[in-house]
């Protein structure tokens, strides 16, 4: 790592996003062989798509199985009807979960229909389910352009737990395309907290492409602070960022 970087977040720049996805899929395959009951934290977004494709291929080739594993999605929009195709639960099912062999009872989910009186209880239940599963072994994360992880927007505290959040302007803007316009993007979401994420045994962060270069530099060159929520990962004993040349382009040489 460059001595100019002040962070303690280790990173590797792979020749391409696909090479990074392959390396992480290899790593997860090995973890699953060692511990078939692996508990995973799963992100949505464009970034993990290559990884999900790699994992699907490996499962089809009989190289790995999720039959005894569990998964916990990181976050969910609120104010969407149940089974709305734009929910993260639907997205994850379509892009990954329906193609692999997780047991349905070990696919957990956050409910997009929770109202203001229900989310606290649902959040506590989610945290309890994570505890009951033995904690998250491997947390997979992307980074938002404003430095968020899951939906922990700027200002999120290091010890925050699963909770309701108001989405920030950059997040709403980036989601507008999938919702057919800014005015249709839900303003609220439910997300695992930073504290919840930091309790995972292993954390792997993926960031690819030119539009992540500025935030990758900010995260890897800043002291931990609430303004850039991903910087809170710096205190974790086993965190690693997987980058491609485009997302690493602004890092000091
Ligand atoms: C959303 C999700 C995050 C994800 C981010 C980046 O905001 N809540 O978990 O990391 O988008 O998305 P993308 O990978 O499409 O850039």
Boltz pocket constraint, residues with backbone or C-beta under 6 A from the ligand:
constraints:
  - pocket:
      binder: B
      contacts: [[A, 43], [A, 44], [A, 45], [A, 46], [A, 47], [A, 48], [A, 74], [A, 75], [A, 141], [A, 142], [A, 143], [A, 144], [A, 145], [A, 148], [A, 149], [A, 150], [A, 151], [A, 171]]
      max_distance: 6.0
